[in-house]
């Protein structure tokens, strides 16, 4: 999840134009996604991803990252936390609208690899409150927004974390990898 130094995942109107990505970050994230067999999204993020990634590799100007991520996106299972989506017409996608803890726990037990949450601060907050997040990958961007959508909002309880690793990119972004301790 990308965040600002002051803890926002998006601007006041959902803006994410402040997020810095470059080839080093794409390669780093690509290595991480290859270790996962399931992606989890909130509805808004899922719809944004679904509008781009299924066909991104077919674009004549697609980058190496676009091609690799599009292929990964099309083969992995997707989970969407939503009360409004209908999963009938969705490809390789499970929609969870209730019993989140029970359903995610079942999916975690079946998976060979890990589940990654992309963006989706609301979904992340729900999963954190249910105790379902085992690790955090935070990409701290060198910007202060002053206001926006908080990365962590309405969190119940305390979650202690242990820093596993950090990586500083030349563009100024710092990746922080935490596990629950």
Order of alpha helices (4+ residues) and beta strands (2+ residues): beta-beta-alpha-beta-alpha-alpha-beta-beta-alpha-beta-alpha-beta-beta-beta-beta
